[in-house]
Each structure stands twice: as C-alpha cells, then as structure tokens.
Amino acid sequence: MMAEDPECQDDGDRIKYDKKTGKAIICDGGKDDDGQECDFFEVEEATGEQFMSVRPWIGQITEPTNHNPVNNDVPATTLSLEYVYGYRCSDSKQNCHWNENGDAVYMTAALGVILNHSRNTQKFFGGGEVENTAKNVANDQNHHTDDIMAIALCPQRKWAVSGQVGSKPTIFRWDACTGEKSLRIKIAKGARGINAISVNGEGMIAAADLHNEHQVYCYDG
C-alpha cells in the first residue's frame, strides 16, 4: 500500500505517484513538472511474460557473429518514378483539371501528376530523390515535402499552382504540361497548410490557409 506524502495535500488537483520513489506529485493545472498533461492512465513498460507476449521475437532472433560489415554508403542504383496510382479526393475538391494539351492535372500525396489518358503515361512535379529526414525539416526548394491540399490551373491552362500542408507550408507554380518548377513561395509559420488556391491570367496567385482566422495571401507571380 502506497502512502500519500503529507506535503502534497491539494485543493482539487490530481495527484500521481512516482513509481520509483513512491512520492506523491501534484499535477498543478493538469500538467506535470515536464510540461506534459497528466492523465488518469499511464503507459507502463511490459516486463516478464507480458513482454514476451507483445514482442515475441525478442530472445528468438540473435545477431550473427560472422555477418558482413555494415555499409552506410548510398547505393549506386537510382530509382525513377514511373506511375502513381491514387488521387486525393476525400478532403479536397475541385482539384482535377485539363492542361492545354488535354492531359489531366491533379495531385496525390506530395506529387503533382500530369496524366496522358490516351497513352496512360504520367509526368510529375516532384517525386525525385529526397534526404532521409523528417517532413518538417526536409528541403522544399524544388518540390513539395508534404501532402498537397490544393491545386489550380491558370485560365490558359499552362501553369499550375499548388499548396501543401504543414506549419510553414510551401506554394509552387509549375508548368502544367512538363512539371517543371517556375516559382516557389514560402508561407510563415502558423499557417498550418494551404487548403485553397487560385491563379488568374496575369499570374496573380491567391491562397487561403488553415489558420483559425483563414488568412488569405496574394502574390504577383
């Protein structure tokens, strides 16, 4: 039975106990000393038989004693994107267009896709090799690094503009026929993502973000 620390009498605040010392800790305002919210349920590390039931491979697989040395060099083989299946429509609308050549232009994941439906071939904006790093710190100089939320074409159907999700989202203008990048715009932190975008015949770009107040951005492209 765990005794309560007499110094930790509270005025309605929740109390939790340090499992190592048994000392009571008051969760002031619903947060503990590391700034995280306290909860009634805490995650415990599995031990003994419980550990083996959730991680049965531990103890069954061992490292070979004579394996080849680890090689951290980048493989000489490179991959190129050939075809992408899928189209984002569950939470984004008005995002499939025809370019001046009659090809479909749309997005899926972090890619702009240009589909020639007669030959069933695709070109892409993005899709090249990227560094193995988190999305929020990935290099977004040349293409999107997170899901595209909105896409639009100019009235001449030559240029496409697209915006992605993220705390500091990026907007790109690119050739709707070749996928070649034309312009990059970086939005300040806090926007949360671009969920509506448009471009007129003079190249003016307008976009709305996911901020609570839905800020609107206008750029002279």
C-alpha positions as CSV (number, residue, x, y, z in Angstrom):
1,M,0.0,0.0,0.0
2,M,1.4,3.4,-1.0
3,A,1.3,6.2,1.5
4,E,0.4,9.7,0.5
5,D,3.0,12.4,1.0
6,P,1.6,14.7,3.7
7,E,3.2,17.7,1.9
8,C,1.2,17.0,-1.2
9,Q,-2.3,17.8,0.1
10,D,-4.1,19.5,-2.8
11,D,-7.1,21.7,-3.4
12,G,-8.7,19.5,-6.1
13,D,-5.6,19.0,-8.2
14,R,-4.9,15.5,-9.5
15,I,-2.1,13.5,-7.7
16,K,0.2,10.9,-9.3
17,Y,2.9,8.9,-7.7
18,D,6.5,8.4,-8.7
19,K,6.8,4.6,-9.2
20,K,10.4,4.6,-8.2
21,T,10.3,6.7,-5.0
22,G,6.6,6.3,-4.1
23,K,6.4,10.1,-3.5
24,A,3.2,11.9,-4.4
25,I,3.3,14.6,-7.0
26,I,0.5,17.2,-7.5
27,C,-0.4,17.7,-11.2
28,D,-0.9,21.5,-11.0
29,G,-3.4,22.6,-13.6
30,G,-3.4,19.2,-15.2
31,K,0.3,19.3,-16.1
32,D,3.3,17.6,-14.6
33,D,6.8,19.0,-14.0
34,D,7.9,18.4,-17.6
35,G,5.0,20.4,-19.0
36,Q,3.1,17.4,-20.3
37,E,-0.6,16.9,-19.4
38,C,-1.2,14.4,-16.7
39,D,-3.6,11.6,-17.4
40,F,-5.5,9.1,-15.4
41,F,-3.9,6.3,-17.5
42,E,-0.2,5.9,-17.8
43,V,1.8,3.6,-20.2
44,E,3.9,1.0,-18.5
45,E,6.8,-0.9,-20.0
46,A,5.9,-4.6,-20.5
47,T,8.0,-7.0,-18.4
48,G,8.4,-10.7,-18.0
49,E,5.8,-12.9,-19.7
50,Q,3.9,-9.8,-20.7
51,F,7.0,-8.5,-22.5
52,M,7.3,-11.8,-24.5
53,S,3.6,-11.7,-25.4
54,V,3.9,-8.3,-27.1
55,R,7.4,-8.7,-28.5
56,P,7.8,-12.4,-29.1
57,W,10.8,-12.1,-31.4
58,I,13.0,-10.8,-28.6
59,G,15.1,-13.7,-27.4
60,Q,14.3,-15.7,-30.5
61,I,16.4,-13.8,-33.0
62,T,20.1,-13.1,-32.4
63,E,22.7,-11.2,-34.4
64,P,25.0,-13.5,-36.5
65,T,28.6,-13.5,-35.3
66,N,30.1,-13.5,-38.8
67,H,27.9,-11.2,-40.9
68,N,29.2,-8.8,-43.4
69,P,30.2,-5.3,-42.1
70,V,27.6,-2.6,-42.2
71,N,27.9,-0.5,-45.3
72,N,26.4,3.0,-44.9
73,D,27.3,4.2,-48.4
74,V,24.4,5.3,-50.7
75,P,23.6,2.5,-53.2
76,A,24.8,3.1,-56.8
77,T,21.4,2.2,-58.2
78,T,18.9,5.1,-58.5
79,L,15.1,4.9,-58.8
80,S,12.8,6.9,-61.0
81,L,9.1,7.4,-60.6
82,E,7.2,5.8,-63.4
83,Y,3.5,5.7,-62.5
84,V,1.4,6.7,-59.5
85,Y,-1.9,5.2,-58.5
86,G,-4.4,7.2,-56.5
87,Y,-6.0,10.7,-56.3
88,R,-6.8,12.8,-53.3
89,C,-10.5,13.5,-53.1
90,S,-11.6,12.6,-49.6
91,D,-10.8,16.1,-48.1
92,S,-10.1,18.2,-51.2
93,K,-12.4,19.2,-54.0
94,Q,-12.0,21.0,-57.4
95,N,-8.5,19.6,-57.8
96,C,-8.5,17.9,-61.2
97,H,-8.0,20.0,-64.3
98,W,-7.1,19.8,-68.0
99,N,-3.9,21.4,-69.3
100,E,-3.5,23.0,-72.7
101,N,-2.6,19.6,-74.2
102,G,-5.7,17.9,-72.9
103,D,-3.9,16.0,-70.2
104,A,-5.4,15.6,-66.7
105,V,-3.5,17.5,-63.9
106,Y,-4.2,16.6,-60.3
107,M,-2.4,15.8,-57.1
108,T,-1.8,12.8,-54.8
109,A,0.4,12.8,-51.7
110,A,3.2,15.3,-52.3
111,L,3.1,15.0,-56.1
112,G,1.6,17.0,-58.9
113,V,0.5,14.5,-61.6
114,I,0.1,15.1,-65.3
115,L,-1.7,12.1,-66.9
116,N,-1.9,11.5,-70.6
117,H,-5.0,9.3,-70.6
118,S,-4.7,8.1,-74.3
119,R,-1.2,6.7,-73.7
120,N,-1.7,6.1,-70.0
121,T,1.6,7.7,-69.1
122,Q,2.4,10.3,-66.4
123,K,4.7,13.2,-65.8
124,F,5.3,14.6,-62.3
125,F,6.0,17.7,-60.3
126,G,8.2,16.3,-57.5
127,G,9.0,12.7,-57.0
128,G,12.8,12.9,-57.1
129,E,15.2,11.6,-54.5
130,V,15.0,13.2,-51.1
131,E,17.1,13.1,-47.9
132,N,16.1,10.6,-45.2
133,T,14.7,13.3,-42.8
134,A,11.5,14.5,-41.2
135,K,9.0,16.3,-43.3
136,N,9.1,19.5,-41.2
137,V,12.9,19.9,-41.9
138,A,13.1,18.5,-45.4
139,N,14.5,20.6,-48.2
140,D,11.5,22.1,-50.0
141,Q,13.3,24.3,-52.5
142,N,12.3,22.3,-55.6
143,H,9.1,20.4,-54.7
144,H,6.6,19.7,-52.0
145,T,7.6,17.8,-49.0
146,D,4.2,17.1,-47.5
147,D,0.7,16.4,-48.8
148,I,-0.7,18.8,-51.4
149,M,-4.0,20.1,-50.2
150,A,-5.0,22.4,-53.2
151,I,-4.2,22.8,-56.8
152,A,-5.4,25.1,-59.6
153,L,-4.5,26.0,-63.2
154,C,-4.4,29.4,-64.9
155,P,-7.1,30.3,-67.4
156,Q,-4.7,29.4,-70.3
157,R,-4.2,26.0,-68.7
158,K,-0.4,26.4,-69.0
159,W,0.6,26.9,-65.4
160,A,-0.4,25.0,-62.2
161,V,-0.2,26.3,-58.7
162,S,-0.3,24.0,-55.6
163,G,0.0,24.4,-51.8
164,Q,0.8,21.8,-49.2
165,V,0.0,21.1,-45.5
166,G,2.4,22.0,-42.7
167,S,3.2,24.6,-40.1
168,K,5.3,26.6,-42.7
169,P,3.7,25.4,-46.0
170,T,5.1,26.0,-49.4
171,I,3.3,27.1,-52.6
172,F,4.7,26.3,-56.0
173,R,3.9,27.4,-59.6
174,W,4.9,24.8,-62.2
175,D,4.4,24.0,-65.9
176,A,1.2,22.1,-66.2
177,C,2.5,20.3,-69.3
178,T,6.0,19.3,-68.2
179,G,6.0,19.6,-64.4
180,E,9.0,22.0,-64.4
181,K,9.1,24.3,-61.4
182,S,8.6,28.0,-62.1
183,L,8.1,29.7,-58.7
184,R,8.4,28.9,-55.0
185,I,6.6,30.8,-52.2
186,K,7.3,30.1,-48.5
187,I,4.5,30.9,-46.0
188,A,5.3,32.0,-42.5
189,K,5.0,29.6,-39.5
190,G,1.5,29.1,-38.1
191,A,-0.4,28.8,-41.4
192,R,-0.9,25.1,-40.9
193,G,-1.4,24.5,-44.6
194,I,-2.8,25.8,-47.8
195,N,-6.3,24.4,-48.5
196,A,-7.5,26.8,-51.2
197,I,-5.5,28.3,-54.1
198,S,-6.1,30.0,-57.5
199,V,-4.2,31.9,-60.2
200,N,-5.5,34.3,-62.8
201,G,-4.4,35.0,-66.4
202,E,-1.9,37.6,-65.3
203,G,-0.2,35.2,-62.9
204,M,-1.6,36.6,-59.7
205,I,-1.8,33.9,-57.0
206,A,-4.3,33.9,-54.2
207,A,-4.3,31.3,-51.4
208,A,-6.1,30.6,-48.1
209,D,-4.5,28.8,-45.2
210,L,-5.7,26.6,-42.3
211,H,-5.2,29.2,-39.6
212,N,-8.1,29.7,-37.3
213,E,-8.8,33.0,-39.0
214,H,-8.1,31.6,-42.5
215,Q,-5.6,34.2,-43.7
216,V,-5.6,35.0,-47.4
217,Y,-2.3,35.6,-49.3
218,C,-2.0,37.3,-52.7
219,Y,1.2,37.3,-54.8
220,D,2.1,38.8,-58.1
221,G,3.7,35.9,-60.0
